Amino acid sequence: MARRLFLLLLAVTAGLSLTGTTVRAVGINWGTEASHPLPPSKVVELLKSNGIVKVKLFDADPKVLRALSGSNIGVTIGIQNSMLKSLNASVKVAESWVHDNVTRYFNGGNRVRIEYVAVGEEPFLQSYGNQYKPFVIGAAMNIQNALVKANLANEVKVVVPSSFDSFLSESGRPSSGHFRADLNKTMIELLSFLTKHHSPFFVTISPFLSFHQNKNISLDFSLFKETAKAHKDGRKTYRNSFDLSYDTLVSALFTIGFSEVDIVVSKIGWPTDGAENATSLTAEAFFKGLIVHLEKKTASLPRPPVETYIESLLDEDQRNLSAGNFERHWGVFTFDGQAKYNFSFNHKNQVNAQNVQYLPPKWCVVNNNKDLSNASARALEACAVADCTSILPGGSCSGIRWPGNVSYAFNSLYQQNDHSAESCNFGGLGLITTADPSEDNCRFSIQLDTSHSSSQTPNFFQSWPLLLLFLLSGLF
């Protein structure tokens, strides 16, 4: 044990010589799980005007990739977990996928600068069990072989984004960091593959989740505050949650013999709604602290990440809520591309999306002249489909009282359905108004006017956790 600790500290000390250079690039995740996504052309304008030079996608949407063509933005395209089994089983499927989603964007003058193919989206999440794990390595190898066949292997690297819970330290000390026992064999196979092809290790670091899941992690420690109580591990002192998690990962890599692999932080963020301390003020403090920390020439990181991707560009009102209501509020910008707080990417002044097209200024609210005895049940029906996370406890609109919260639910469904009169019926309890019902910090949104939208029917399998929270909280 003593020998292992000595070798680990030696590796960490040797790595410090690399901190004389600043972080290579800060990019951002661009997700599209929204009922009314901002048009891709507008998003690319937003990226360029804010000096964002790298973007990570979660799929390979042709509309998005066409918008990125000629932009010179470095792109990571994603393969969804649902495809891993078929890609693992068939080289032909992998070759077809590479042809359709990579090769075609390298032809012609307006090419897309695809740098990585991300095989799966955090397929090792502990909550997934063995649902995807058996197929990841085979899928990655088949995609790699397909890139070789297409003569693109020197330009595009294959990576696998790993989740924040893929590594841990029961004692809380980074020097004891290791990968989950059920992942050890798979991680050795993955890292052998990555090393062979000179690809980096993509991984999520989540100070926000660490703060919410670990009572020993304070808010100040998470936000890079100089006044935060330090954590010690032997002779090493940690003054923020990011370094604590990052060094835990470094130890895990060292333990299985891969201390030299490049690390890319593929997700790191702080949401602005849907949980305690998920606010614009805390998010701003977190990101300012993070960027300053990554750029410090004397940073305490053993090996700084070669790239860091912020989670995320825009809010997405259709994201799965299994991890928490905050999942729909990771955006640095609102769903319509408007800055939530002051934050500079790569030392460029922050710029909002321009010339955004909205639906007319109309809202759906509860009709106070009606019998409202059934209003709560109608609100639950609306929240089975629309996004009501902001009115849950801890949300930015949790302070509005009944029936204002019912109006919020009604309006959410009305906006999602493009102002359809039927979507503001609610058994005669809804009322369409041109008077903005927003209260204080609670914004009743007007959705984007976009042809991408479509009316939704309730998906109770996705929405039941949210409904259960509403019922348990007695909100309506």
URGISUL-V939701 format. One line per field, one symbol per residue. ss: DSSP state (H for helix, E for strand, C for the rest). psi: psi as a letter, one per 20 degrees, with the letter a starting at -180 (. if undefined). burial: 1 if it has 16 or more other C-alpha atoms within 10 Angstrom, else 0. A space follows every 50 residues. Layout:
ss = ???
psi = ???
burial = ???
//
This chain:
ss = CHHHHHHHHHHHHHHHHHHHCCCCCEEEEECCCCCCCCCHHHHHHHHHHC CCCEEEECCCCHHHHHHHCCCCCEEEEEECHHHHHHHHHCHHHHHHHHHH HCHHHHCCCCCCCEEEEEEEECCCCHHHCCCCHHHHHHHHHHHHHHHHHC CCCCCCEEEEEECHHHEECCCCCHHHCEECHHHHHHHHHHHHHHHHCCCC EEEECCHHHHHHHCCCCCHHHHCCCCCCCCEEECCEEECCHHHHHHHHHH HHHHHCCCCCCCEEEEEEECCCCCCCCCCHHHHHHHHHHHHHHHHCCCCC CCCCCCEEEEECCECCCCCCCCCCHHHHHCCCECCCCCECCCCCCCCCCC CCCCCCCECCCCEEEECCCCCCCCHHHHHHHHHCCCCCHHHCCCCCCCCC CCCHHHHHHHHHHHHHCCCCHHHHCHHHCEEEECCCCCECCECCCCCECC CCCCCCCCCHHHHHHHHHHHHHHCCC
psi = ghgghghghgggghhhiijiqrpgqoaqpoqkmqhmqpphhhghgggghj koiqqpqiblphhghhhipjijppppqqpqhiigghhhhphggghggggh ifghjiqrhlqpmphqooornlijphiicjhhgiigggggghgghhhghj kjhihpqpropqrhjiqrohiiphijqrqqhiiggghggghgggghjlqr opqppnhghgghioiiorghhhjkphiqpqpqncipppjqhghggghggg gggghjkliipqppoippaorjrjrpjnrhghgggghgggggghiphkqj qgoqqhqpoqoagqqojjqqjhhriihjkiphqrhjkpphropppkkqpp prqqlpprrqmqqprqoijrojhjhghhhhggiigrojhijrpirhjiiq rpjhhghggghghgghklkphhikflkjiqppqjpojqpdjopoqprqnq iiqqqqqpnhhhihhghhggghikg.
burial = 00000001101100110110011011111111111111110111111011 11111111110001111110101111111110111011001011101100 11101000001111111111111110000001101111111111111000 01100111111111111110011111111100110111011011000011 11111111011000001111111100010010000001111111111111 11111001101111111111111110111101111111111011101011 11111011111111111110100011111111111111111111100001 11100000000111111000000011011111111111111111111111 00111111111111111110001111001111000010000101111111 00100000000110111001000011
//
